[in-house]
Amino acid sequence: MAETRQWRLASRPVGEPTRENFELVTVARPAPESGEVLVRTLYQSVDPYMRGRMRDAESYAEPWDVGDPMRAGVVGEVIESNYDGLEPGDIVAGELLWAEHAVADGNDLRRVDPDHGPISTALGVLGMPGVTAYFGTTDVAEPKPGDTVVVSAAAGAVGSVVGQLARLSGARVVGTAGSDEKTAWLTDELGFDAAINYETTDDLPGAVAEACPNGVDVYFDNVGGPITDAVWPLLNVRSRVAVCGQIALYNATEIPTGPRKLGKLIESRARVEGLLVYDYENRWGEALSRLSRFIADDELRYREDVVEGFENAPDAFMGLFEGENIGKQLVQVADRND
C-alpha cells in the first residue's frame, strides 16, 4: 500500500508555536474519487495567518482541530486524475493539506503555466501574497503621485510588492524591516526611498518622523504593535490605512487593551480599512495579468526564501515570527523531476 506523510496539529500553542505543537504522521496515500485529482506536493507555503488557525477561536480563517492535518497553499503535480480538466503531469496550485500527497476537487485548483516563470511563484508574487498586495494597493491604499507611503514588514512577500507598486504609482515609499540586509534590499534593489531597521533603531517614532517629513498619506500595515504606534501620529488629512496583518500580536497570550489612538482619526479624517484577499477571488486573473507584466518588464522584483525538506515545514513556519525570511517563505517538498 502506498503511503505519504502529513503534518497534524498536535496541540494548541500558548504564545509562540513550538515543535511540540506539530506531529508528523505516515498515512495511506489517498485515492481520488470522481471529480478529484491526486496531487504530489512540490512546494508548500507557510504564512503568518496560519497562527490564527491554531487557536480555538473564531476568525476569518476556520481554526484547525487538534489531531487534524493542517492546510497550506501548495504547488504540486497531478499524478492521478478523475477530473476532466486536468491530466497527470499538470502543475496546479491550491489550498491543500500539509502533506506530501493530497486529494483535491479539480474545481478548487488552478493550473500553473511553467512558461510564466518558476512554478514556486504561484505561492508568492504570482499567488496569494502578490494578489493581496495588488488589491491592497490599488483598491484599498490607493497611492497617488507625490504621496508618502509607509509599508511595515516591507521585506516580506506582501510588503515588498506593495512598496514597488506604490513606487510605480509615483509615490515616495518608506519601508520598515528587521535587519540591515533587508533594508539594503529594499532601497538598493527594490527602489524604496528609505528603509528603517526597527531592531536597531533606538527611537522608532523619531526614525519614522525623520523618514516622513511631510507626514504619511498611506500606511500599509502588516504588523501592528509599536510600528503602527510610531506611524499613527503622522497620518495626514484624508490618509488611508490598509490593515493587512498584525503579526506583532499573533503570539500574544493577552491582547493589549485598546484602541487608544482613534482620536487621531478625527483630526486626520483618515480611512482605515481591513483587507482580505478572499474578497477578490473573482478578480485574480486581473491581478496576475498585471503582476506578470510588471515582472516581464523588470518593474517588479521578488525574492523567495526556500527551506528544503517536508520534515522542516514547522521550522519554516516558526521562523516567520523571528523575521528570518526575506520575501516569500516556502518549503520545497519534492523536485518536479523526481
Buried (B, 14 or more C-beta within 10 A) or exposed (E): EEEBBBBBBBBBBEEBBEEEBBBBEEBEBBEBEEBBBBBBBBBBBBBBBBBBBBEEEEEEBEBBEBEEBBBBBBBBBBBBBBBEEBEEEBBBBBBBBBBBBBBBEBEEBEEBEEEBBBBBBBBBBBBBBBBBBBBBBBBBBBBBEEBBBBBBBBBBBBBBBBBBBBBBBEBBBBBBBBBEEBBBBBBEEBBBBBBBBBBEBEEBBEBBBEBBEEBBBBBBBBBBBEBBBBBBBBBBEEBBBBBBBBBBBBBEEEEEEEEEEEEBBEEBEBBBEEBBBEEBEEEBEBBBEBBBEBBEEEEBBBBBBBBEEBEBBBBBBBBBBEBBBBBBBBBBBBEBEE
